[in-house]
Amino acid sequence: MFQALWVEETTPGVFTRRIVERSITDLPPGGLLVRVEYSSLNYKDALSASGHRGVTRRYPHTPGIDAAGVVEASESPEFRPGDRVVIAAHEMGVNTPGGFGQYVRVPADWAVALPPGLTARQAMAYGTAGFTAALCVERLMREGVRPQDGEIVVTGATGGVGCIALLLLARAGYASAAVTGKPERAALLRSLGAGAVLSREEAIGDAARPLLSARWAGAVDTTGGPLLAAAIRATRPGGVVTACGNAASPELSLTVFPFILRGVTLAGIDALRPAKPERERLWRKLAGEWKLDLDPITKEVTLDELDAEINAILRGGQVGRVIVRLTD
């Protein structure tokens, strides 16, 4: 038996959360049984934990798209009991029981060996957010955006993806600017590497103009909506904008002028897309040359304390990363 967060529809349209006892036999089939040591809280988890059927179709459900822990049983020759693994940016926790339970059973292909240099706790401080931020920064580099080309703007900068993107950009030698709706966090954002901190209103500027003054060499956008449109309209000729989220809006309203007059590239980032060899390579990079000290932006909670953090992230109140300790 083990503990798990349980989200259920108690009356039509009303969802509640509680901690329940479950049995390993309740878990779905899969090649790998993992005892979860740490998970992490992402915006997608909060939506799933709130009954958002655009994320999770079937309830009752245990969310948690991230998990790091120890293999307890394996049907795959790739892993043996005792191996340490990380699972992130897959279907776990969306429509299968996720990392907010002390055990998960998943296809072996979803797991990556925890690379040397990372503990389970450190891996979950990255989680899907850090993995996504690394994909964004690598995409900028692959598209030819160089540090000498100018500033990279990061929207939603106090969130997990935003904070880690700022740190990775600084590690790679880029100057950056942070956009946030939390002006009281300006000092934190500067400590993460942001050379400038802008309000949302400053970043959006005149929304009626098809083009803004060309300021950014590139962008990491986590919000969608008006901030993404503004980042595209303010990107320099030949610049690249990476888009990885829709926390503000899935809509995008702008003209084609940034693309046909400035040659701006809009690059979508899908963290579920990379094949396993690419995932392994990127996790090794996060454990090696891109390893970050995330303790200053990481808050650790227990499963019993998770409910309050879910409410906070839904209100836009989460800063940095929240990790969940599943071990006693």
C-alpha positions in Angstrom: 0.0 0.0 0.0 1.1 3.6 -0.6 -0.1 7.1 -0.4 -1.3 9.2 -3.3 -3.1 12.4 -4.1 -6.6 11.5 -5.3 -8.6 13.9 -7.4 -12.3 12.9 -7.9 -15.5 14.5 -9.1 -17.7 14.4 -6.1 -20.7 16.1 -7.8 -21.0 17.0 -11.5 -18.4 19.7 -12.2 -17.0 19.8 -8.6 -13.6 18.2 -8.0 -12.0 17.5 -4.6 -8.5 16.5 -3.6 -7.4 14.2 -0.8 -4.6 11.8 0.2 -5.7 8.2 0.0 -4.1 4.7 0.4 -3.7 2.8 -2.8 -2.3 -0.6 -3.7 0.4 -1.3 -6.3 -2.2 -3.7 -7.8 -4.3 -0.6 -8.6 -1.6 0.7 -11.0 -2.0 0.2 -14.7 0.2 -2.3 -16.7 3.7 -1.1 -17.5 7.2 -2.4 -17.8 8.6 -0.5 -14.9 7.5 -0.1 -11.3 9.2 2.9 -9.7 9.2 3.9 -6.0 8.9 7.7 -6.2 11.3 9.8 -4.0 10.5 13.2 -5.5 8.1 14.8 -7.9 7.5 18.4 -8.8 4.5 20.7 -9.4 3.9 22.1 -12.8 1.0 24.2 -14.1 -0.2 21.2 -16.1 -0.4 19.3 -12.8 -2.5 22.0 -11.2 -4.9 21.9 -14.1 -5.2 18.1 -13.8 -5.7 18.4 -10.1 -8.6 20.8 -10.7 -10.6 18.6 -13.0 -9.5 20.2 -16.3 -10.7 17.7 -18.8 -8.6 19.3 -21.5 -5.6 17.9 -19.6 -7.0 14.7 -17.9 -10.0 12.9 -19.4 -10.8 10.4 -16.7 -11.3 10.8 -13.0 -10.6 9.7 -10.2 -6.9 10.5 -11.0 -3.5 11.0 -9.4 -1.6 13.9 -11.2 2.1 14.4 -11.4 3.9 14.6 -14.7 7.4 14.3 -13.1 8.9 11.6 -10.9 12.4 10.6 -9.8 13.1 7.5 -7.8 14.2 3.8 -7.7 13.2 0.9 -9.9 11.4 -1.7 -7.8 10.6 -4.1 -10.6 11.4 -4.2 -14.3 10.3 -6.2 -17.3 12.9 -4.4 -19.5 16.5 -5.4 -19.9 17.4 -1.7 -19.9 16.7 -1.4 -16.1 17.2 -3.5 -13.0 15.8 -3.2 -9.5 17.7 -0.5 -7.7 18.4 1.6 -10.7 17.7 5.3 -10.3 15.5 6.9 -13.0 13.8 10.2 -13.9 10.5 10.4 -15.7 9.4 13.8 -17.2 7.5 15.2 -20.1 5.6 12.1 -21.0 1.9 11.0 -20.6 2.4 10.0 -17.0 0.2 12.1 -14.7 -2.0 13.2 -17.5 -4.1 10.1 -18.3 -2.2 7.5 -16.2 -1.5 7.7 -12.4 1.4 10.1 -11.9 4.2 11.2 -9.5 1.9 12.5 -6.8 1.8 8.9 -5.6 4.6 7.0 -3.9 4.7 4.4 -6.7 4.2 4.6 -10.4 4.1 2.0 -13.1 5.0 3.2 -16.6 6.4 1.9 -19.9 10.2 1.5 -19.6 10.7 3.8 -22.6 9.3 6.7 -20.5 12.2 6.5 -18.0 15.7 7.8 -18.3 18.6 6.7 -16.2 19.3 9.4 -13.6 22.7 10.7 -14.8 25.7 10.9 -12.5 25.9 14.2 -10.9 22.2 14.5 -10.2 20.2 13.4 -7.1 16.5 12.6 -7.4 15.8 15.9 -5.6 18.0 17.9 -8.0 16.4 16.2 -11.0 12.9 17.2 -9.8 14.1 20.8 -9.2 14.5 20.7 -13.0 11.6 18.5 -13.9 9.6 19.1 -17.0 10.1 22.9 -16.5 13.8 22.6 -16.6 13.8 20.2 -19.5 11.6 22.6 -21.4 13.8 25.6 -20.6 16.8 23.7 -21.9 15.0 22.8 -25.1 14.2 26.5 -25.6 17.8 27.7 -25.1 19.2 24.9 -27.2 16.8 25.8 -30.0 17.9 29.4 -29.9 21.5 28.3 -30.2 20.7 25.8 -33.0 18.9 28.5 -35.0 22.0 30.6 -34.9 21.2 33.2 -32.2 24.5 34.2 -30.7 25.2 36.1 -27.4 26.6 39.0 -29.4 23.3 39.4 -31.3 21.6 41.0 -28.3 19.2 40.4 -25.5 16.9 37.4 -25.1 13.5 38.3 -23.5 11.9 35.7 -21.2 8.2 36.0 -20.4 6.5 34.6 -17.4 10.0 34.9 -15.8 9.1 34.0 -12.2 7.7 30.6 -13.2 9.7 27.4 -13.3 10.5 27.5 -17.0 11.2 31.3 -16.9 13.6 31.1 -13.9 15.6 28.2 -15.3 15.7 29.8 -18.7 17.3 32.9 -17.2 19.9 30.8 -15.4 20.7 28.8 -18.5 21.0 31.9 -20.7 23.4 33.4 -18.3 25.4 30.2 -18.1 25.6 30.2 -22.0 26.8 33.9 -22.1 23.5 35.6 -23.2 22.2 38.9 -21.9 18.5 38.6 -21.0 15.5 40.6 -20.0 12.7 39.3 -17.8 9.0 40.1 -18.1 6.8 39.6 -15.1 3.6 40.6 -13.4 5.3 40.5 -10.0 7.4 43.7 -9.7 8.3 42.7 -6.2 10.4 39.9 -7.6 12.7 42.1 -9.7 15.7 41.5 -7.4 15.2 37.8 -7.7 15.1 37.9 -11.5 18.2 40.1 -11.6 20.0 37.5 -9.4 19.1 34.9 -11.9 20.8 36.8 -14.7 18.2 39.3 -16.1 19.8 42.5 -17.0 16.4 44.3 -17.2 13.0 43.6 -15.7 9.9 44.7 -17.5 6.3 44.8 -16.5 3.8 43.1 -18.8 2.5 46.5 -19.9 6.0 47.7 -20.9 6.6 44.5 -22.8 3.3 44.6 -24.7 3.7 48.3 -25.7 1.2 49.6 -28.3 -0.8 46.5 -29.1 -2.3 48.1 -32.2 1.1 48.4 -33.9 2.0 45.5 -36.3 5.7 46.0 -35.5 7.4 47.3 -32.4 11.0 48.7 -32.1 13.3 45.8 -32.8 14.9 45.1 -29.5 15.2 41.3 -28.9 17.6 38.9 -30.6 15.3 36.1 -29.4 12.7 35.1 -26.8 11.6 32.3 -24.5 7.9 32.7 -24.2 6.0 30.7 -21.5 2.7 32.6 -21.6 1.2 32.8 -25.1 -1.3 35.5 -25.9 -0.4 39.2 -25.9 3.1 38.7 -24.5 4.1 36.2 -27.2 2.7 38.5 -29.9 4.6 41.4 -28.4 7.9 39.4 -28.3 7.5 38.5 -31.9 6.7 42.1 -32.9 9.8 43.4 -31.1 12.3 40.8 -32.3 15.2 41.9 -34.5 15.6 40.8 -38.1 16.6 37.2 -38.2 15.7 36.6 -34.6 14.1 33.5 -33.1 11.2 33.3 -30.7 10.6 30.0 -28.8 7.1 29.3 -27.6 6.5 26.7 -24.9 3.4 27.6 -22.9 0.0 29.2 -22.8 -0.4 30.2 -19.2 -1.9 33.5 -20.3 -3.7 32.5 -23.4 -3.6 30.0 -26.3 -4.5 32.8 -28.7 -2.0 34.6 -30.9 -3.1 37.8 -32.6 -0.6 39.5 -34.9 0.1 40.2 -38.6 2.6 38.5 -40.8 4.9 41.5 -40.9 7.4 40.3 -38.3 7.9 37.2 -40.5 8.0 38.7 -44.0 9.6 42.0 -43.1 12.1 41.0 -40.5 12.5 37.2 -41.1 11.6 36.4 -37.5 11.3 32.6 -36.7 8.6 31.3 -34.4 9.8 28.0 -33.0 7.3 25.8 -31.1 8.8 23.8 -28.3 7.1 20.5 -27.5 8.7 18.8 -24.5 6.9 15.5 -25.3 8.5 15.2 -28.8 12.2 14.4 -28.2 13.2 10.8 -28.7 14.8 8.9 -25.8 18.4 9.4 -27.0 17.8 13.1 -27.1 16.3 13.1 -23.7 19.3 11.2 -22.3 21.7 13.6 -23.9 19.8 16.6 -22.5 19.6 15.2 -19.0 23.3 14.5 -19.1 23.9 18.1 -20.1 21.8 19.3 -17.2 23.8 17.1 -14.8 27.1 18.4 -16.4 28.0 21.5 -18.2 24.6 23.1 -17.7 24.2 22.0 -14.0 22.6 24.8 -12.0 22.2 25.5 -8.3 18.4 25.6 -8.1 18.1 25.6 -4.3 17.5 29.4 -4.2 14.4 29.0 -6.3 13.2 25.7 -5.0 10.6 25.0 -2.3 10.2 21.5 -0.9 6.8 20.3 0.4 5.3 17.0 1.4 2.3 15.3 -0.2 0.2 16.7 2.7 1.3 20.2 1.9 0.7 20.0 -1.8 -2.9 21.2 -1.9 -2.0 24.7 -0.9 0.7 24.9 -3.6 -1.7 23.7 -6.3 -4.0 26.6 -5.3 -1.1 29.0 -5.4 0.1 28.1 -8.9 -3.5 28.4 -10.2 -3.6 31.9 -8.8 -0.3 32.8 -10.5 1.4 32.8 -7.1 4.1 30.2 -7.6 7.7 31.5 -7.9 10.4 29.2 -9.2 10.0 25.5 -8.5 8.0 23.5 -6.0 9.2 19.9 -5.5 7.3 17.2 -3.6 9.0 14.8 -1.3 7.3 11.4 -1.4 9.5 9.5 0.9 9.0 9.4 4.7 
